[in-house]
Amino acid sequence: MRSRVAETLNGRLITIDGSEGEVREGVLELTAWSESESPTWPS
């Protein structure tokens, strides 16, 4: 049995931002100034 969330997201490209607790449509291009910094969402 599939959930409604899984059906809604099926075939979409998404990014899950764990530090912000958000799910965003589209693919986040990972960028970081150093290995110790987290990737940031493009503005």
N, C-alpha and C positions, 0 to 999 in steps of 0.2 A: 504494500500500500504506500503510495507516494504522498507526500505532504503537499499542501497548497504552495508552500514556500518553494519547494523543489520544482514544482510545475511552473511557477512564475519565473524562476531563474533558469530553467532549462534552455540551453542554447545561448544565453547571454554571457558576455564577458564582464566580470565584476572584480572588484578589489575589496578585500576585507581588511579594514584598518583596525587592528586590535588595540592599538594605543588610544584611539579615539572612540572605539566601540561603534564604528559605522561600517555600513556596507555601501559601496559606491558603484555606480554603473561605469563601465569602462575599465581599462587596464592601467594600473598605476605603473609608471616608469620609475623604477627604483633608482634613487639618487642619494648619495651621502657624501659629505665632505671628508669623512674618515671612517675607519672601521668601527669606531666607538659611537658614531652618531647614527640615529635612526633615519631611514628614508623619509622624504617629505612629499606631500601631495603637491603637484604643480599648481600654481595660481592661475 
